[in-house]
Amino acid sequence: MGILRAPQSHVMIMSTKNQKSNVHLSGLISELKIIGREKEANIWRKTAKLLEKSSKNWPSINVSRLEYHVEGSEKIVVPGKLLGSGNISKKVTVGAYSFSSAARAKIEAAGGKCIGLDEMAKKNPKGSGLRLMG
């Protein structure tokens, strides 16, 4: 006799493609997906999709890029890290997964705000008036 095995069609294989080891990150992704579905806000669904990728593929935006592309006091979503290279003089509100200390200091010195993606999604669940950069 040999070892009895179930046919391959009946074996469930768990996919590890989108599993994150960071509990906070996986919770954030789930929360953004739920808000995106309930409020029909594509910006949160797109942000969640970008955060599901490997962190090596997340966008890293410099403050100088905000200075160049942002007009007035816009609200920006960065599904990655905001870095401190360059200068900014505009009062912007930036929601990002993480900020470098230099970027946070420069934005706050210009009169802007740095908030997390979860807080930004709760303040603006419909995603109106937000701009995704990445």
C-alpha positions as semicolon CSV with decimal commas, in nm:
position;residue;x (nm);y (nm);z (nm)
1;M;0,000;0,000;0,000
2;G;0,114;0,350;-0,047
3;I;0,016;0,684;0,091
4;L;-0,332;0,790;-0,009
5;R;-0,351;1,142;-0,147
6;A;-0,644;1,354;-0,249
7;P;-0,667;1,443;-0,617
8;Q;-0,510;1,781;-0,700
9;S;-0,849;1,931;-0,784
10;H;-0,956;1,901;-0,419
11;V;-0,643;2,046;-0,258
12;M;-0,668;2,410;-0,155
13;I;-0,348;2,604;-0,188
14;M;-0,315;2,932;0,000
15;S;-0,183;3,211;-0,216
16;T;0,094;3,419;-0,061
17;K;0,086;3,677;-0,338
18;N;-0,084;3,959;-0,145
19;Q;-0,016;3,857;0,213
20;K;0,176;4,118;0,410
21;S;0,366;4,043;0,729
22;N;0,305;4,398;0,858
23;V;-0,028;4,381;1,041
24;H;-0,075;4,760;1,033
25;L;-0,022;4,767;0,655
26;S;-0,259;4,480;0,584
27;G;-0,524;4,647;0,802
28;L;-0,475;4,976;0,618
29;I;-0,511;4,804;0,280
30;S;-0,834;4,634;0,393
31;E;-0,970;4,959;0,531
32;L;-0,892;5,149;0,209
33;K;-1,061;4,878;0,002
34;I;-1,373;4,891;0,217
35;I;-1,394;5,271;0,202
36;G;-1,334;5,262;-0,173
37;R;-1,614;5,010;-0,227
38;E;-1,867;5,170;0,006
39;K;-1,813;5,529;-0,110
40;E;-1,729;5,439;-0,471
41;A;-1,399;5,627;-0,437
42;N;-1,154;5,500;-0,695
43;I;-0,864;5,688;-0,536
44;W;-0,875;5,465;-0,226
45;R;-0,905;5,146;-0,430
46;K;-0,608;5,253;-0,645
47;T;-0,407;5,342;-0,333
48;A;-0,482;5,002;-0,178
49;K;-0,380;4,829;-0,501
50;L;-0,047;5,015;-0,505
51;L;0,019;4,932;-0,138
52;E;-0,042;4,562;-0,206
53;K;0,263;4,555;-0,430
54;S;0,611;4,498;-0,298
55;S;0,741;4,798;-0,103
56;K;1,028;4,817;-0,352
57;N;0,770;4,920;-0,612
58;W;0,603;5,188;-0,400
59;P;0,648;5,544;-0,522
60;S;0,894;5,767;-0,337
61;I;0,807;6,131;-0,399
62;N;1,036;6,422;-0,317
63;V;0,909;6,750;-0,175
64;S;1,047;6,928;-0,482
65;R;0,806;6,730;-0,700
66;L;0,516;6,859;-0,493
67;E;0,644;7,214;-0,535
68;Y;0,657;7,172;-0,913
69;H;0,326;6,992;-0,973
70;V;0,092;7,121;-0,700
71;E;-0,103;7,444;-0,727
72;G;-0,227;7,632;-0,423
73;S;-0,339;7,440;-0,118
74;E;-0,422;7,101;-0,266
75;K;-0,462;6,772;-0,083
76;I;-0,220;6,506;-0,205
77;V;-0,220;6,128;-0,156
78;V;0,116;5,948;-0,179
79;P;0,085;5,567;-0,166
80;G;0,444;5,530;-0,051
81;K;0,704;5,751;0,114
82;L;0,747;6,128;0,096
83;L;1,114;6,227;0,095
84;G;1,269;6,562;0,189
85;S;1,484;6,648;-0,113
86;G;1,412;6,998;-0,243
87;N;1,209;7,286;-0,107
88;I;0,840;7,366;-0,085
89;S;0,667;7,698;-0,031
90;K;0,306;7,593;-0,087
91;K;0,062;7,507;0,189
92;V;-0,039;7,147;0,110
93;T;-0,196;6,863;0,301
94;V;-0,020;6,537;0,227
95;G;-0,140;6,191;0,317
96;A;0,127;5,924;0,278
97;Y;0,214;5,584;0,416
98;S;0,535;5,728;0,562
99;F;0,731;6,053;0,571
100;S;1,100;6,124;0,613
101;S;1,172;6,360;0,902
102;A;1,307;6,623;0,660
103;A;0,993;6,608;0,444
104;R;0,766;6,642;0,748
105;A;0,966;6,943;0,872
106;K;0,960;7,118;0,533
107;I;0,586;7,069;0,478
108;E;0,497;7,186;0,827
109;A;0,734;7,486;0,795
110;A;0,545;7,589;0,479
111;G;0,216;7,575;0,673
112;G;0,102;7,236;0,544
113;K;0,000;6,915;0,718
114;C;0,137;6,561;0,710
115;I;-0,118;6,292;0,794
116;G;-0,141;5,917;0,752
117;L;-0,344;5,753;0,478
118;D;-0,592;5,608;0,729
119;E;-0,665;5,950;0,875
120;M;-0,699;6,108;0,531
121;A;-0,938;5,834;0,418
122;K;-1,154;5,893;0,726
123;K;-1,158;6,271;0,671
124;N;-1,240;6,241;0,301
125;P;-1,400;5,900;0,232
126;K;-1,536;5,999;-0,110
127;G;-1,193;6,114;-0,223
128;S;-1,322;6,441;-0,365
129;G;-1,061;6,710;-0,408
130;L;-0,771;6,468;-0,361
131;R;-0,485;6,417;-0,602
132;L;-0,291;6,091;-0,626
133;M;0,081;6,130;-0,692
134;G;0,308;5,837;-0,748
